């Protein structure tokens, strides 16, 4: 389990970053809405499928 935690935790944080960074880029006018929607869909999917495996685990 420890190996799983060490692999999934960085991957889930990457998914969270892929979800948050496009918000800033759209706000600054550097990304259009269609790319934003696709990017946050991917980031959210990564986060939702990896985070439950290590959050609140001993």
Backbone atoms as SQL, in Angstrom:
CREATE TABLE atoms (id INTEGER PRIMARY KEY, chain TEXT, resi INTEGER, resn TEXT, atom TEXT, x REAL, y REAL, z REAL);
INSERT INTO atoms VALUES
  (1, 'A', 1, 'UNK', 'N', 0.822, -1.200, 0.000),
  (2, 'A', 1, 'UNK', 'CA', 0.000, 0.000, 0.000),
  (3, 'A', 1, 'UNK', 'C', 0.861, 1.256, 0.000),
  (4, 'A', 2, 'UNK', 'N', 1.999, 1.184, 0.651),
  (5, 'A', 2, 'UNK', 'CA', 2.852, 2.359, 0.717),
  (6, 'A', 2, 'UNK', 'C', 3.328, 2.770, -0.677),
  (7, 'A', 3, 'UNK', 'N', 3.643, 1.781, -1.518),
  (8, 'A', 3, 'UNK', 'CA', 4.052, 2.080, -2.885),
  (9, 'A', 3, 'UNK', 'C', 2.901, 2.722, -3.664),
  (10, 'A', 4, 'UNK', 'N', 1.694, 2.206, -3.455),
  (11, 'A', 4, 'UNK', 'CA', 0.527, 2.786, -4.122),
  (12, 'A', 4, 'UNK', 'C', 0.340, 4.239, -3.716),
  (13, 'A', 5, 'UNK', 'N', 0.522, 4.517, -2.441),
  (14, 'A', 5, 'UNK', 'CA', 0.362, 5.888, -1.956),
  (15, 'A', 5, 'UNK', 'C', 1.406, 6.805, -2.582),
  (16, 'A', 6, 'UNK', 'N', 2.614, 6.324, -2.717),
  (17, 'A', 6, 'UNK', 'CA', 3.675, 7.155, -3.274),
  (18, 'A', 6, 'UNK', 'C', 3.514, 7.377, -4.774),
  (19, 'A', 7, 'UNK', 'N', 2.812, 6.505, -5.455),
  (20, 'A', 7, 'UNK', 'CA', 2.564, 6.695, -6.884),
  (21, 'A', 7, 'UNK', 'C', 1.304, 7.512, -7.153),
  (22, 'A', 8, 'UNK', 'N', 0.257, 7.241, -6.392),
  (23, 'A', 8, 'UNK', 'CA', -1.021, 7.886, -6.656),
  (24, 'A', 8, 'UNK', 'C', -1.106, 9.306, -6.103),
  (25, 'A', 9, 'UNK', 'N', -0.426, 9.565, -5.017),
  (26, 'A', 9, 'UNK', 'CA', -0.503, 10.896, -4.417),
  (27, 'A', 9, 'UNK', 'C', 0.037, 11.981, -5.353),
  (28, 'A', 10, 'UNK', 'N', 1.234, 11.835, -5.926),
  (29, 'A', 10, 'UNK', 'CA', 1.702, 12.863, -6.876),
  (30, 'A', 10, 'UNK', 'C', 0.827, 12.953, -8.127),
  (31, 'A', 11, 'UNK', 'N', 0.330, 11.795, -8.575),
  (32, 'A', 11, 'UNK', 'CA', -0.534, 11.806, -9.751),
  (33, 'A', 11, 'UNK', 'C', -1.838, 12.543, -9.469),
  (34, 'A', 12, 'UNK', 'N', -2.390, 12.370, -8.294),
  (35, 'A', 12, 'UNK', 'CA', -3.635, 13.069, -7.958),
  (36, 'A', 12, 'UNK', 'C', -3.388, 14.573, -7.797),
  (37, 'A', 13, 'UNK', 'N', -2.243, 14.953, -7.237),
  (38, 'A', 13, 'UNK', 'CA', -1.923, 16.382, -7.159),
  (39, 'A', 13, 'UNK', 'C', -1.711, 16.980, -8.550),
  (40, 'A', 14, 'UNK', 'N', -1.150, 16.199, -9.446),
  (41, 'A', 14, 'UNK', 'CA', -1.021, 16.651, -10.835),
  (42, 'A', 14, 'UNK', 'C', -2.403, 16.889, -11.441),
  (43, 'A', 15, 'UNK', 'N', -3.327, 15.972, -11.199),
  (44, 'A', 15, 'UNK', 'CA', -4.698, 16.146, -11.694),
  (45, 'A', 15, 'UNK', 'C', -5.356, 17.382, -11.122),
  (46, 'A', 16, 'UNK', 'N', -5.095, 17.655, -9.849),
  (47, 'A', 16, 'UNK', 'CA', -5.642, 18.861, -9.224),
  (48, 'A', 16, 'UNK', 'C', -5.049, 20.115, -9.859),
  (49, 'A', 17, 'UNK', 'N', -3.754, 20.091, -10.142),
  (50, 'A', 17, 'UNK', 'CA', -3.109, 21.238, -10.795),
  (51, 'A', 17, 'UNK', 'C', -3.646, 21.433, -12.209),
  (52, 'A', 18, 'UNK', 'N', -3.882, 20.328, -12.923),
  (53, 'A', 18, 'UNK', 'CA', -4.442, 20.420, -14.275),
  (54, 'A', 18, 'UNK', 'C', -5.859, 20.985, -14.231),
  (55, 'A', 19, 'UNK', 'N', -6.525, 20.849, -13.119),
  (56, 'A', 19, 'UNK', 'CA', -7.857, 21.418, -12.957),
  (57, 'A', 19, 'UNK', 'C', -7.800, 22.903, -12.594),
  (58, 'A', 20, 'UNK', 'N', -6.823, 23.310, -11.810),
  (59, 'A', 20, 'UNK', 'CA', -6.778, 24.685, -11.312),
  (60, 'A', 20, 'UNK', 'C', -6.058, 25.674, -12.238),
  (61, 'A', 21, 'UNK', 'N', -4.985, 25.254, -12.860),
  (62, 'A', 21, 'UNK', 'CA', -4.191, 26.171, -13.694),
  (63, 'A', 21, 'UNK', 'C', -4.996, 26.736, -14.866),
  (64, 'A', 22, 'UNK', 'N', -5.809, 25.948, -15.569),
  (65, 'A', 22, 'UNK', 'CA', -6.601, 26.523, -16.660),
  (66, 'A', 22, 'UNK', 'C', -7.555, 27.633, -16.220),
  (67, 'A', 23, 'UNK', 'N', -8.006, 27.589, -14.982),
  (68, 'A', 23, 'UNK', 'CA', -8.872, 28.666, -14.486),
  (69, 'A', 23, 'UNK', 'C', -8.140, 29.999, -14.536),
  (70, 'A', 24, 'UNK', 'N', -6.888, 29.979, -14.132),
  (71, 'A', 24, 'UNK', 'CA', -6.083, 31.198, -14.167),
  (72, 'A', 24, 'UNK', 'C', -5.817, 31.619, -15.605),
  (73, 'A', 25, 'UNK', 'N', -5.538, 30.642, -16.469),
  (74, 'A', 25, 'UNK', 'CA', -5.255, 30.967, -17.867),
  (75, 'A', 25, 'UNK', 'C', -6.466, 31.566, -18.578),
  (76, 'A', 26, 'UNK', 'N', -7.644, 31.066, -18.276),
  (77, 'A', 26, 'UNK', 'CA', -8.863, 31.650, -18.870),
  (78, 'A', 26, 'UNK', 'C', -9.071, 33.054, -18.342),
  (79, 'A', 27, 'UNK', 'N', -8.844, 33.258, -17.061),
  (80, 'A', 27, 'UNK', 'CA', -8.998, 34.577, -16.465),
  (81, 'A', 27, 'UNK', 'C', -8.051, 35.582, -17.112),
  (82, 'A', 28, 'UNK', 'N', -6.844, 35.142, -17.422),
  (83, 'A', 28, 'UNK', 'CA', -5.856, 36.031, -18.052),
  (84, 'A', 28, 'UNK', 'C', -6.042, 36.149, -19.568),
  (85, 'A', 29, 'UNK', 'N', -6.956, 35.372, -20.126),
  (86, 'A', 29, 'UNK', 'CA', -7.216, 35.424, -21.554),
  (87, 'A', 29, 'UNK', 'C', -6.239, 34.615, -22.383),
  (88, 'A', 30, 'UNK', 'N', -5.529, 33.693, -21.770),
  (89, 'A', 30, 'UNK', 'CA', -4.528, 32.890, -22.473),
  (90, 'A', 30, 'UNK', 'C', -5.082, 31.566, -22.999),
  (91, 'A', 31, 'UNK', 'N', -6.298, 31.215, -22.591),
  (92, 'A', 31, 'UNK', 'CA', -6.897, 29.947, -23.017),
  (93, 'A', 31, 'UNK', 'C', -8.359, 30.181, -23.355),
  (94, 'A', 32, 'UNK', 'N', -8.820, 29.547, -24.431),
  (95, 'A', 32, 'UNK', 'CA', -10.228, 29.700, -24.783),
  (96, 'A', 32, 'UNK', 'C', -11.087, 28.709, -23.989),
  (97, 'A', 33, 'UNK', 'N', -12.377, 28.912, -24.032),
  (98, 'A', 33, 'UNK', 'CA', -13.306, 28.141, -23.197),
  (99, 'A', 33, 'UNK', 'C', -13.342, 26.669, -23.585),
  (100, 'A', 34, 'UNK', 'N', -13.276, 26.356, -24.869),
  (101, 'A', 34, 'UNK', 'CA', -13.336, 24.952, -25.284),
  (102, 'A', 34, 'UNK', 'C', -12.130, 24.164, -24.780),
  (103, 'A', 35, 'UNK', 'N', -10.937, 24.725, -24.891),
  (104, 'A', 35, 'UNK', 'CA', -9.747, 24.056, -24.359),
  (105, 'A', 35, 'UNK', 'C', -9.826, 23.948, -22.842),
  (106, 'A', 36, 'UNK', 'N', -10.370, 24.974, -22.212),
  (107, 'A', 36, 'UNK', 'CA', -10.540, 24.983, -20.761),
  (108, 'A', 36, 'UNK', 'C', -11.437, 23.824, -20.323),
  (109, 'A', 37, 'UNK', 'N', -12.555, 23.647, -20.981),
  (110, 'A', 37, 'UNK', 'CA', -13.494, 22.586, -20.623),
  (111, 'A', 37, 'UNK', 'C', -12.859, 21.211, -20.762),
  (112, 'A', 38, 'UNK', 'N', -12.144, 20.999, -21.843),
  (113, 'A', 38, 'UNK', 'CA', -11.504, 19.701, -22.059),
  (114, 'A', 38, 'UNK', 'C', -10.399, 19.445, -21.040),
  (115, 'A', 39, 'UNK', 'N', -9.628, 20.474, -20.718),
  (116, 'A', 39, 'UNK', 'CA', -8.512, 20.325, -19.788),
  (117, 'A', 39, 'UNK', 'C', -9.012, 20.039, -18.376),
  (118, 'A', 40, 'UNK', 'N', -10.029, 20.764, -17.923),
  (119, 'A', 40, 'UNK', 'CA', -10.508, 20.502, -16.564),
  (120, 'A', 40, 'UNK', 'C', -11.239, 19.161, -16.477),
  (121, 'A', 41, 'UNK', 'N', -11.795, 18.687, -17.571),
  (122, 'A', 41, 'UNK', 'CA', -12.394, 17.352, -17.574),
  (123, 'A', 41, 'UNK', 'C', -11.321, 16.289, -17.341),
  (124, 'A', 42, 'UNK', 'N', -10.198, 16.431, -18.017),
  (125, 'A', 42, 'UNK', 'CA', -9.096, 15.481, -17.836),
  (126, 'A', 42, 'UNK', 'C', -8.538, 15.577, -16.414),
  (127, 'A', 43, 'UNK', 'N', -8.293, 16.793, -15.943),
  (128, 'A', 43, 'UNK', 'CA', -7.750, 16.978, -14.600),
  (129, 'A', 43, 'UNK', 'C', -8.667, 16.458, -13.515),
  (130, 'A', 44, 'UNK', 'N', -9.941, 16.709, -13.655),
  (131, 'A', 44, 'UNK', 'CA', -10.917, 16.235, -12.680),
  (132, 'A', 44, 'UNK', 'C', -10.989, 14.712, -12.677),
  (133, 'A', 45, 'UNK', 'N', -10.925, 14.124, -13.855),
  (134, 'A', 45, 'UNK', 'CA', -10.955, 12.661, -13.947),
  (135, 'A', 45, 'UNK', 'C', -9.742, 12.041, -13.261),
  (136, 'A', 46, 'UNK', 'N', -8.563, 12.620, -13.507),
  (137, 'A', 46, 'UNK', 'CA', -7.358, 12.116, -12.855),
  (138, 'A', 46, 'UNK', 'C', -7.497, 12.232, -11.341),
  (139, 'A', 47, 'UNK', 'N', -7.930, 13.388, -10.872),
  (140, 'A', 47, 'UNK', 'CA', -8.067, 13.602, -9.425),
  (141, 'A', 47, 'UNK', 'C', -9.078, 12.631, -8.817),
  (142, 'A', 48, 'UNK', 'N', -10.236, 12.483, -9.430),
  (143, 'A', 48, 'UNK', 'CA', -11.301, 11.667, -8.855),
  (144, 'A', 48, 'UNK', 'C', -10.976, 10.177, -8.861),
  (145, 'A', 49, 'UNK', 'N', -10.147, 9.719, -9.800),
  (146, 'A', 49, 'UNK', 'CA', -9.819, 8.297, -9.847),
  (147, 'A', 49, 'UNK', 'C', -8.558, 7.943, -9.064),
  (148, 'A', 50, 'UNK', 'N', -7.784, 8.931, -8.627),
  (149, 'A', 50, 'UNK', 'CA', -6.572, 8.617, -7.876),
  (150, 'A', 50, 'UNK', 'C', -6.646, 9.034, -6.403),
  (151, 'A', 51, 'UNK', 'N', -7.307, 10.114, -6.094),
  (152, 'A', 51, 'UNK', 'CA', -7.331, 10.619, -4.716),
  (153, 'A', 51, 'UNK', 'C', -8.003, 9.688, -3.708),
  (154, 'A', 52, 'UNK', 'N', -9.100, 9.022, -4.040),
  (155, 'A', 52, 'UNK', 'CA', -9.739, 8.172, -3.022),
  (156, 'A', 52, 'UNK', 'C', -8.863, 7.032, -2.511),
  (157, 'A', 53, 'UNK', 'N', -7.837, 6.657, -3.250),
  (158, 'A', 53, 'UNK', 'CA', -6.985, 5.547, -2.844),
  (159, 'A', 53, 'UNK', 'C', -6.010, 5.919, -1.736),
  (160, 'A', 54, 'UNK', 'N', -5.758, 7.218, -1.533),
  (161, 'A', 54, 'UNK', 'CA', -4.804, 7.576, -0.488),
  (162, 'A', 54, 'UNK', 'C', -5.337, 8.559, 0.549),
  (163, 'A', 55, 'UNK', 'N', -6.419, 9.248, 0.272),
  (164, 'A', 55, 'UNK', 'CA', -6.978, 10.182, 1.249),
  (165, 'A', 55, 'UNK', 'C', -7.659, 9.392, 2.364),
  (166, 'A', 56, 'UNK', 'N', -7.396, 9.792, 3.600),
  (167, 'A', 56, 'UNK', 'CA', -7.956, 9.164, 4.806),
  (168, 'A', 56, 'UNK', 'C', -7.589, 7.695, 4.946),
  (169, 'A', 57, 'UNK', 'N', -6.424, 7.349, 4.478),
  (170, 'A', 57, 'UNK', 'CA', -5.913, 5.980, 4.669),
  (171, 'A', 57, 'UNK', 'C', -4.778, 6.029, 5.682),
  (172, 'A', 58, 'UNK', 'N', -4.656, 5.007, 6.480),
  (173, 'A', 58, 'UNK', 'CA', -3.586, 4.968, 7.476),
  (174, 'A', 58, 'UNK', 'C', -2.305, 4.441, 6.887);
